[in-house]
Amino acid sequence: MAKRARLSQLKKDLDQARPTPPGGLSPAAPAIRKTDKSTTPGGLLRRTIYVTEAEWAALLERSYTSGQSVSEIIRQAVRQRLGLDQE
């Protein structure tokens, strides 16, 4: 059964919705909820992902050989897969 949101939260979400969200997302995309706990001081959003042991091993190996963090490697893969231009 779906969790029912409070009316005040729904109004807040509608107020935060923008006609053209940043990053070129379609207006039909769901609103991004940001809280102090889910946002880093640099403005990045914290989310949990689940990977297999083989995927994690590959990420660690790539991180070690490239000198980049695992998070940066994942962000690069997401940008490439979704066609997001980050310069």
N, C-alpha and C positions, 0 to 999 in steps of 0.2 A: 504494500500500500504506500502511496506517495506521501511524503511528509508535507504537512500543510504549513505554509509560511504565514507569518503574521502580516497584517495589512500594512503596518508601518514599514516593514522590511520590503514588501512589494513596492510601496510608493518610493522608497529610497532607491531601489534598483531601477525603477522607471526614470527617476530624476537623474541618475547617473548615466543612463543610456544616451548614447550620442548618435546622431543620424549617420555619420561616417566615422566608425571607430578607427583609431590609429593603427598603422601597420597594414592598411589596405584590406582589412577584413570586411566581409559583407555586413550590411545592417541587420541581417537575420541571425548573425552570430550571437550567442548568449553573452550577457554582460559579465565582465570580469569583476569578481568581488575581491577587494583589497582590504586587508586589515593590517594592524601593526605586526601581528605574529606571522602573517603570510607574505610580508614584504621585507626585503633586506634593506639596509641603510642606503645601498646603491640604487634601489628601485627595482631590483629583480624580484620576481615572484617565486616563493618556495612551493614546490610540489613534490610528491613522492612518486617515483616510478619503480617498477619491478622488472628485473632482468634475470635471465638465466645465469647459471654459473659460467657457462662458456662465453656469454656476452660480457659478463663482468671481467673475466680474465682478459678478453680482447680489449676492453676499455682500459684496464690497468696497463696492459702491454703498450698500447698506443700512447697512453699518458706518459709512461716512462720514456719511450723512445722519442716522443715529440717535445717533451718538456711542458706540455699543456695540462691543465687540470681536466679531470674526467667531466666536470660540468661544462667546460668550454667545448670539449669534443662532442658532447651530446647536443649542445646548442648549435654547433656548426652542422651536425647531421640533420637536425630539425629544420634549420634555415634552408639547407640544400634540398631536403625532401619536399618542403612546402613552397619552395620558390621565393623565399623572402630575401630581398637584397639588403644586406647589412654591410656598410662600408666603414 
